[in-house]
Structure formats: structure tokens, C-alpha cells
Amino acid sequence: MSELKTVYLVDGSRTPFLTQATTVQGYSALNLALHVSHSVLLGHSFHAQGLDAIITASTACDGNVDLARELGQRLGCLANISTISQTGDAAGLQALELASQQIALDQKQLVLVGGVDVLQLSGEKMGALTSWSQQWKKDSQSLTQKIRLPAFLQRTKSKPSTDNISTTHTTTHALLEPNWLVKNKQWAEEKAIRHVITQDRMNEYAQLSRRRLQYSQRNSLIAALSPLFYRDGHVISRDMGGLTTDMVTLSTTATTKEIDPSNVLSDDCIAPAAEGAAMLLLASKESVIRYQLPVLATLSLPCWSHVSLANNKLLASGHYVNQAVHDLLADERLAMDEIDYWECNEASAVDVLVAQQQCQEDDAFALLHRVNVDGGVLALGNAPTANSMRMLLQLAHTLKRSDAERGIVTATISDGREFALLLQHSHELVK
């Protein structure tokens, strides 16, 4: 078997993540993907025609049957470009794996890979929209009638204030609760019971995640954020899923709501559904040299594993975050203490606290001071496929600003699959 090629992370960008209480209707999945793709490609010496492949992932494709193909057409890519669209709970991680494999196996040289998630209207609102659209077809001869549809959509969700981002928004119930969110809650509850994770600990960690996001926002540490622009003139340029962005010390944060002691989990311990998009540009060494591309990091091929809560012998006796991390470190001949920073998926507070419980002998997890240092989706809101790209992009920038060497992105999906991928910071230009 021929030697695997090095996979380079060249660039990336993402939109702010908007939760149900803060999102503003206006972007389809395709338009979100197009918006953030332009942010990635602008500033490089090649046109979109230079891409060999576009791979997209989405939990819901928002009516676009083949999101990657439509994105390629809108970007002006060549007709023979390879396009792959994936959907599902693990689609973002699978898209990352596929893009990495194609470069490592020398099948592709320059790949745009990303995740896009949109929040969907509930049946009540969708019914109103259908009724309105039927009427619109009958009497849409005038320009006035034709422009009412965007106005209707704008009213279906709460609109955030742009004068003061710390303004409290009224949560609406016009959006469907995604299936993946329901499964996340069930999975988190099972893990919390099995590992005896208390609600107090979960709420404490959720507050920590939000404080970290606030700190990173105030100090401009959130990487490669592409603002969203709306027709009425307002702009969203930061994630709005956390707590108030007033000056809050890192040692204190007010409790957001009363806790029902009869529940295993409070709502604050589960990352809320959000919409957003994130795209990454992966390249081979040949493309990096040809186009003189900057390099953020090199990527390993991902490791996958599957865990059953009923038969979890490795985690009961080992000192690893999960089986996928164990396998990845073995493949790379590294130890836990050789990893400088970690990005662990925060679908729930339980995910990180179980890892901390398993890794008490590792300084990074015992203190959590090098895990999700800029906050996670508990604060941002969870756009699952976009978050897969966000974790990788944010970790690469964390390694760069800290002049650190290695980082690992890891996630556990609600069906029991585990994922781990190693990043290594590139200090020198590729020649």
C-alpha cells in the first residue's frame, strides 16, 4: 500500500450560530453554505474552478436535494467537479472523514468541506405558510404581493436586537424540535445515571462553557466568523446562544432559571438546537505549494469506535476520553499528556464530565483548563454538522495563538459512535 499523503487544513470560516430564541429567518441552507464558502475562497489565489470536490453535510437539507451540487453551481465550479451531499446525525464527522481520505489517498488535491444546519418551522407555521403561498399564486400580479412572503417568514421567528446583544429575547415555539436533539437528551440522561453525574455538576459546567464564550467574544478569540447580513439592514456578527454578554467575571454567573429537582437533566445542560454553517478548505501538499496557501494545521485520518453503555469495559478501567481517542493515540504513538488542547463535543454537559471522570490522571481533563477553552455548543447552540467543522477550525486557531503543538477533536454521537481526529500545528511554510 502506498504511503498516505499529508492532509493540510488551509482555511475555514463559519457563520454565527443562532438558536431558536435568536434566529432570524432569511437564509436557506444553500444560501448559508454559499455565504460562508465565499468567505473561505476569497483571498486565495485560485478560483472556485480549482476545487476538486465539494462535500457538504446537513441534518436537514432545507429542500435542497443535492446541496453540494447546487453549491458548486452557484460558486461557478466546473461541471465535472465531484460533489457529495450527506445527511444525518453524524454527517458532519463523516464528511470530514471522507474529505481527509480523498486527499490522503491522493484522489483529490483541493476539497471544500462543510456542514449546514437550519431550524425548521413547526407544522402550525408551515401550514400557515402553505395557505398563504396558495393565495399568493392567485393574486401575485403586483410587486406588493410578491414581496410579502419574505415579510411573513421574518415574522415567524423572534428577531434579535442589534442595538444591544445582551437584550433578553422571548423564546418562540414555532420551530420543530429535531430528532437528533431528542436522542441527545435520552443519551445524556442514560450516561448521567450510569456515571452518577449530578445535576449541580452539569449546571456548573454549563455555566463555565458560557463564561468561556463570553470571555472569548470580548477578547476576539472566536476564529473566522463571517457576519450575517439581512435585508432590513441589521447584521449579526457574533454567536448569540449564550448568556448575556455584559461584563461578567469568570468566577460568577447568575443562574438562568429554576431547577426542577425531579429531573435528571435541566434544559441548561443540553445544547439547544441552532442553525449555522461552517466550511473548511483542505489541501494536499501539491496544492499548498502550487497556490502558495497558508497552513493552519495538518490532520490525521479520523478514528471511529462504538460504545455500549451496557458493556463499557474500556471506559470503566481505562484512562482515556473514549475508545476512539485510545485508538487514535495508539496509531499516532502518543500519550494523553502530549496533547496540548482538546475540543470535546458538548451536546450535553454530561459528555465532558464523563470524560473528566475517566481522565482524572490527565491534567487537561482533571482541571478542564485545556478543554473547550473558548466555550462549546452548550453556549453557542448546537448546529451538529456545522459544529463538526467549527470544533476543528477553532482548535486549529487555538493551537496557533498559543504556539502549541497538538490538539484532538472528539465527539460521541447519540447512537454510541465515537470520533477522534488529531491536529498538529504547522509552524513552517510548506516547500
C-alpha positions as CSV (number, residue, x, y, z in Angstrom):
1,M,0.0,0.0,0.0
2,S,1.3,3.4,-1.0
3,E,2.2,6.0,1.8
4,L,-0.7,8.2,2.8
5,K,-0.4,11.9,1.8
6,T,-0.4,14.7,4.4
7,V,-3.8,16.5,4.8
8,Y,-3.5,20.2,5.3
9,L,-6.1,22.5,6.8
10,V,-5.7,25.7,4.9
11,D,-8.6,27.9,5.8
12,G,-12.1,27.9,7.2
13,S,-15.0,30.2,8.1
14,R,-18.4,29.9,9.8
15,T,-21.5,31.9,10.4
16,P,-22.7,32.8,13.9
17,F,-24.8,30.0,15.5
18,L,-28.3,31.2,16.1
19,T,-30.7,29.4,18.5
20,Q,-34.5,29.2,18.4
21,A,-34.8,32.3,20.5
22,T,-32.4,34.4,18.5
23,T,-32.6,33.2,14.9
24,V,-33.9,35.4,12.1
25,Q,-35.5,33.7,9.0
26,G,-33.7,34.8,5.9
27,Y,-31.1,32.2,4.8
28,S,-31.8,28.8,3.3
29,A,-29.3,26.0,3.8
30,L,-27.9,26.7,0.3
31,N,-27.5,30.5,0.9
32,L,-25.8,29.9,4.3
33,A,-23.4,27.5,2.6
34,L,-22.8,29.9,-0.3
35,H,-22.2,32.8,2.1
36,V,-19.6,31.1,4.2
37,S,-18.0,29.4,1.1
38,H,-17.3,32.8,-0.4
39,S,-15.6,33.9,2.9
40,V,-13.3,30.9,2.7
41,L,-12.4,31.2,-1.0
42,L,-11.9,35.0,-1.1
43,G,-8.3,36.0,-0.5
44,H,-6.8,32.9,-2.1
45,S,-5.0,32.8,-5.5
46,F,-7.3,30.3,-7.1
47,H,-10.9,30.4,-8.3
48,A,-13.6,28.0,-7.4
49,Q,-12.9,26.2,-10.6
50,G,-9.7,25.0,-8.9
51,L,-11.6,22.9,-6.4
52,D,-11.6,19.1,-7.0
53,A,-14.5,18.3,-4.7
54,I,-17.2,19.9,-2.6
55,I,-18.6,17.8,0.3
56,T,-21.5,19.1,2.4
57,A,-23.3,17.7,5.4
58,S,-26.6,18.7,6.9
59,T,-29.1,17.4,9.4
60,A,-31.9,18.7,7.2
61,C,-31.2,19.8,3.7
62,D,-33.9,22.6,3.6
63,G,-35.4,21.4,0.4
64,N,-32.2,21.1,-1.5
65,V,-31.9,17.5,-2.7
66,D,-28.2,17.8,-3.6
67,L,-26.8,20.7,-1.5
68,A,-23.2,20.1,-2.7
69,R,-24.0,20.1,-6.4
70,E,-26.2,23.3,-6.1
71,L,-23.4,25.0,-4.1
72,G,-20.9,24.1,-6.8
73,Q,-23.2,25.5,-9.5
74,R,-23.6,28.8,-7.5
75,L,-19.9,29.1,-7.0
76,G,-19.3,28.6,-10.7
77,C,-17.3,25.4,-10.4
78,L,-16.6,23.2,-13.4
79,A,-19.3,20.7,-14.4
80,N,-17.1,17.7,-13.7
81,I,-16.3,18.6,-10.1
82,S,-17.0,15.9,-7.6
83,T,-19.9,16.8,-5.3
84,I,-21.2,14.7,-2.3
85,S,-24.1,15.6,0.0
86,Q,-24.6,13.8,3.3
87,T,-27.4,14.0,5.8
88,G,-27.8,12.6,9.3
89,D,-26.7,13.0,12.9
90,A,-23.1,12.1,12.2
91,A,-23.0,13.6,8.7
92,G,-20.5,16.4,9.6
93,L,-18.0,14.0,11.0
94,Q,-18.4,11.6,8.1
95,A,-17.9,14.5,5.6
96,L,-14.6,15.4,7.4
97,E,-13.5,11.8,7.2
98,L,-14.3,11.5,3.5
99,A,-12.6,14.8,2.6
100,S,-9.5,13.7,4.6
101,Q,-9.4,10.3,3.0
102,Q,-9.7,11.7,-0.5
103,I,-6.6,13.8,0.0
104,A,-4.6,11.2,2.0
105,L,-5.2,8.6,-0.8
106,D,-4.2,11.1,-3.5
107,Q,-7.7,11.0,-5.1
108,K,-8.3,14.8,-4.7
109,Q,-6.0,17.8,-4.2
110,L,-8.3,20.6,-3.0
111,V,-11.5,19.9,-1.2
112,L,-14.2,22.3,0.2
113,V,-16.0,20.5,3.0
114,G,-18.6,21.9,5.3
115,G,-21.8,21.5,7.4
116,V,-25.0,23.4,7.2
117,D,-27.9,23.2,9.6
118,V,-31.2,25.2,9.5
119,L,-34.1,25.3,12.0
120,Q,-37.4,24.2,10.6
121,L,-40.8,25.7,11.0
122,S,-43.4,23.8,13.0
123,G,-46.5,22.2,11.4
124,E,-48.7,25.2,12.5
125,K,-46.4,27.8,10.9
126,M,-45.7,25.6,7.9
127,G,-49.5,25.2,7.4
128,A,-49.9,29.0,7.5
129,L,-47.1,29.4,5.0
130,T,-48.7,26.8,2.6
131,S,-52.1,28.5,2.9
132,W,-50.5,31.9,2.2
133,S,-48.5,30.7,-0.7
134,Q,-51.6,29.2,-2.4
135,Q,-53.3,32.6,-2.1
136,W,-50.1,34.3,-3.3
137,K,-50.2,32.3,-6.5
138,K,-53.7,33.5,-7.2
139,D,-53.2,37.3,-6.7
140,S,-49.5,37.9,-7.0
141,Q,-49.6,40.1,-10.1
142,S,-48.5,43.2,-8.2
143,L,-45.0,43.7,-6.8
144,T,-46.5,44.4,-3.4
145,Q,-48.0,40.9,-3.2
146,K,-44.8,39.3,-4.3
147,I,-42.7,40.8,-1.5
148,R,-45.0,39.7,1.3
149,L,-43.5,36.2,1.6
150,P,-40.2,37.3,3.0
151,A,-42.1,39.6,5.4
152,F,-44.2,36.6,6.5
153,L,-41.1,34.5,7.1
154,Q,-39.5,37.3,9.0
155,R,-42.4,37.3,11.5
156,T,-42.3,33.5,12.1
157,K,-39.2,33.8,14.4
158,S,-38.0,36.2,17.1
159,K,-35.8,39.0,15.8
160,P,-32.8,39.8,18.0
161,S,-32.0,43.4,18.9
162,T,-28.9,44.7,17.2
163,D,-28.7,47.7,19.5
164,N,-27.7,45.7,22.5
165,I,-26.9,42.0,22.1
166,S,-27.4,41.4,25.8
167,T,-31.2,42.1,25.3
168,T,-33.3,39.2,26.6
169,H,-35.3,37.5,23.8
170,T,-38.6,35.8,24.1
171,T,-38.4,32.1,23.2
172,T,-40.8,31.1,20.5
173,H,-42.3,27.7,20.0
174,A,-42.7,27.9,16.2
175,L,-39.8,25.6,15.4
176,L,-39.7,21.8,15.3
177,E,-37.5,20.0,17.9
178,P,-35.1,18.0,15.7
179,N,-34.9,14.2,16.2
180,W,-31.2,14.4,16.9
181,L,-31.9,16.7,19.9
182,V,-34.5,14.3,21.3
183,K,-31.9,11.5,21.0
184,N,-29.2,13.7,22.6
185,K,-31.4,14.2,25.6
186,Q,-32.1,10.5,26.0
187,W,-28.4,9.6,25.6
188,A,-27.3,12.2,28.1
189,E,-29.8,11.1,30.7
190,E,-28.6,7.4,30.4
191,K,-25.0,8.5,30.7
192,A,-25.7,10.8,33.7
193,I,-27.4,7.9,35.6
194,R,-24.7,5.4,34.7
195,H,-21.8,7.6,35.7
196,V,-23.5,9.3,38.6
197,I,-23.1,12.8,37.3
198,T,-25.2,15.2,39.5
199,Q,-27.3,18.0,38.1
200,D,-25.3,20.5,40.1
201,R,-22.1,19.5,38.4
202,M,-23.8,19.6,35.0
203,N,-25.2,23.1,35.6
204,E,-21.8,24.3,36.9
205,Y,-20.1,23.1,33.7
206,A,-22.8,24.6,31.5
207,Q,-22.1,28.0,33.2
208,L,-18.4,27.5,32.7
209,S,-18.9,27.0,29.0
210,R,-21.0,30.1,28.7
211,R,-18.5,32.2,30.6
212,R,-15.7,31.0,28.4
213,L,-17.7,32.0,25.3
214,Q,-18.2,35.5,26.8
215,Y,-14.5,35.9,27.6
216,S,-13.5,34.8,24.0
217,Q,-16.0,37.1,22.5
218,R,-14.8,40.1,24.5
219,N,-11.2,39.3,23.6
220,S,-11.8,38.5,19.9
221,L,-10.7,34.9,20.2
222,I,-13.5,33.3,18.2
223,A,-11.9,32.4,14.9
224,A,-13.0,33.1,11.3
225,L,-16.6,34.3,12.0
226,S,-18.4,35.6,8.9
227,P,-21.3,38.0,9.8
228,L,-24.8,37.5,8.5
229,F,-26.4,40.4,6.7
230,Y,-30.2,40.9,6.4
231,R,-32.4,42.8,4.0
232,D,-33.7,45.2,6.7
233,G,-30.1,46.4,7.4
234,H,-29.3,44.6,10.6
235,V,-26.2,42.5,11.0
236,I,-25.4,39.5,13.3
237,S,-21.7,39.3,13.8
238,R,-21.4,37.1,16.9
239,D,-22.8,33.9,18.3
240,M,-26.0,34.7,20.3
241,G,-26.8,31.5,22.0
242,G,-25.1,32.1,25.4
243,L,-26.0,34.1,28.4
244,T,-25.9,37.9,28.4
245,T,-22.7,39.4,27.0
246,D,-22.5,42.1,29.7
247,M,-19.2,42.2,31.6
248,V,-19.3,39.1,33.7
249,T,-16.4,37.8,35.8
250,L,-15.1,34.4,35.2
251,S,-15.8,33.5,38.8
252,T,-19.6,34.3,39.0
253,T,-22.6,34.0,36.7
254,A,-26.2,34.3,37.7
255,T,-28.4,31.2,37.5
256,T,-30.6,31.4,34.4
257,K,-33.6,29.5,35.6
258,E,-35.0,27.5,38.5
259,I,-34.1,23.8,38.5
260,D,-36.7,21.1,38.9
261,P,-35.1,18.6,41.4
262,S,-37.2,15.8,40.0
263,N,-35.4,16.0,36.6
264,V,-32.1,14.2,35.9
265,L,-31.2,16.9,33.5
266,S,-32.1,20.6,33.3
267,D,-32.5,22.4,29.9
268,D,-29.3,24.3,30.6
269,C,-27.3,21.1,30.5
270,I,-28.4,20.2,26.9
271,A,-27.1,22.2,24.0
272,P,-30.1,23.9,22.3
273,A,-30.8,23.4,18.6
274,A,-29.2,26.1,16.4
275,E,-28.7,26.9,12.8
276,G,-25.5,27.9,11.1
277,A,-22.9,26.9,8.6
278,A,-19.1,26.2,8.6
279,M,-16.8,25.4,5.7
280,L,-13.2,24.2,5.7
281,L,-10.6,24.1,2.9
282,L,-8.4,21.0,2.9
283,A,-5.5,20.6,0.5
284,S,-2.7,18.3,-0.5
285,K,1.0,19.3,-0.3
286,E,0.9,19.8,-4.1
287,S,-2.0,22.3,-3.9
288,V,-0.4,24.2,-1.0
289,I,2.8,24.7,-3.0
290,R,1.0,25.4,-6.3
291,Y,-1.2,28.1,-4.9
292,Q,1.1,29.3,-2.1
293,L,-1.6,28.6,0.5
294,P,-1.1,29.3,4.2
295,V,-1.4,26.2,6.5
296,L,-3.2,26.2,9.8
297,A,-2.6,22.6,10.7
298,T,-2.1,19.1,9.5
299,L,-4.8,16.5,10.1
300,S,-4.7,12.8,10.9
301,L,-7.2,10.4,9.5
302,P,-10.1,10.1,12.0
303,C,-10.7,7.1,14.2
304,W,-14.1,5.7,15.0
305,S,-15.4,3.3,17.6
306,H,-18.7,2.2,19.1
307,V,-19.6,2.1,22.7
308,S,-22.5,0.4,24.5
309,L,-23.5,1.8,27.9
310,A,-24.4,-1.7,29.0
311,N,-20.9,-3.1,28.3
312,N,-18.4,-0.3,28.7
313,K,-15.4,-2.1,30.0
314,L,-12.7,0.1,28.4
315,L,-14.1,3.3,30.0
316,A,-14.6,1.6,33.3
317,S,-10.9,0.6,33.6
318,G,-9.0,2.9,31.2
319,H,-7.9,6.5,31.4
320,Y,-9.0,7.8,28.0
321,V,-11.7,10.1,26.9
322,N,-13.2,7.3,24.8
323,Q,-12.3,4.3,22.7
324,A,-11.8,6.4,19.6
325,V,-9.2,8.6,21.4
326,H,-7.5,5.5,22.7
327,D,-7.2,4.1,19.2
328,L,-6.0,7.4,17.7
329,L,-3.3,7.9,20.3
330,A,-2.1,4.3,19.8
331,D,-2.0,4.9,16.0
332,E,0.0,8.1,16.4
333,R,2.1,6.7,19.2
334,L,1.2,9.5,21.6
335,A,0.2,9.7,25.2
336,M,-2.7,11.8,26.7
337,D,-0.3,14.3,28.3
338,E,1.3,15.0,24.9
339,I,-2.0,16.6,23.7
340,D,-2.0,20.4,24.4
341,Y,-5.7,21.3,23.7
342,W,-8.9,19.4,23.3
343,E,-12.3,20.2,21.6
344,C,-14.9,17.8,23.0
345,N,-18.4,18.0,21.7
346,E,-20.8,19.5,24.2
347,A,-24.0,18.1,23.0
348,S,-24.7,17.9,26.8
349,A,-22.6,18.7,29.9
350,V,-22.6,15.0,30.6
351,D,-20.3,14.4,27.6
352,V,-17.4,16.5,29.0
353,L,-18.0,15.5,32.7
354,V,-17.8,11.8,31.9
355,A,-14.5,12.4,30.0
356,Q,-13.3,14.3,33.1
357,Q,-14.3,11.5,35.3
358,Q,-12.4,9.0,33.1
359,C,-9.3,11.1,32.8
360,Q,-8.6,12.3,36.4
361,E,-4.9,11.4,36.0
362,D,-4.6,13.8,33.0
363,D,-4.0,17.4,33.9
364,A,-6.0,18.8,31.0
365,F,-9.2,17.0,32.0
366,A,-8.8,17.0,35.7
367,L,-8.9,20.8,35.7
368,L,-10.6,21.3,32.3
369,H,-8.3,24.2,31.7
370,R,-7.3,22.9,28.2
371,V,-10.7,21.5,27.1
372,N,-13.1,23.7,25.1
373,V,-11.2,26.8,26.2
374,D,-13.4,29.1,24.1
375,G,-16.7,27.6,25.0
376,G,-18.7,25.0,23.2
377,V,-22.2,24.3,21.9
378,L,-23.7,24.5,25.4
379,A,-23.1,28.2,25.0
380,L,-23.3,28.6,21.2
381,G,-26.2,26.4,20.4
382,N,-25.8,23.1,18.6
383,A,-25.8,23.0,14.8
384,P,-24.5,19.5,14.6
385,T,-22.9,19.3,11.2
386,A,-21.6,22.8,11.2
387,N,-20.3,22.3,14.7
388,S,-18.1,19.4,13.5
389,M,-16.3,21.9,11.3
390,R,-16.3,24.6,13.9
391,M,-14.5,22.5,16.5
392,L,-11.7,21.7,14.1
393,L,-11.4,25.3,12.9
394,Q,-11.4,26.7,16.5
395,L,-8.9,24.2,17.7
396,A,-6.5,25.0,14.9
397,H,-6.6,28.7,15.7
398,T,-6.2,27.9,19.4
399,L,-3.0,25.9,18.7
400,K,-1.8,28.8,16.5
401,R,-2.4,31.6,19.0
402,S,-0.9,29.5,21.9
403,D,2.0,28.3,19.8
404,A,1.0,24.8,20.9
405,E,1.8,21.6,19.0
406,R,-1.1,19.1,19.1
407,G,-4.9,19.0,19.7
408,I,-7.6,16.5,19.4
409,V,-11.2,16.9,18.3
410,T,-13.5,14.2,19.7
411,A,-17.3,13.6,19.8
412,T,-19.7,10.9,21.0
413,I,-22.9,10.6,18.9
414,S,-26.2,9.6,20.5
415,D,-26.2,6.2,18.7
416,G,-23.0,5.3,20.6
417,R,-20.4,6.0,17.9
418,E,-17.3,7.9,18.9
419,F,-15.0,10.0,16.8
420,A,-11.4,11.4,17.3
421,L,-9.1,13.4,15.0
422,L,-5.6,14.8,15.6
423,L,-4.5,18.2,14.6
424,Q,-0.8,19.3,14.6
425,H,0.0,23.0,14.3
426,S,2.2,23.8,11.2
427,H,4.9,26.2,12.2
428,E,6.7,26.5,8.8
429,L,5.7,27.2,5.2
430,V,5.3,24.0,3.1
431,K,8.0,23.7,0.5
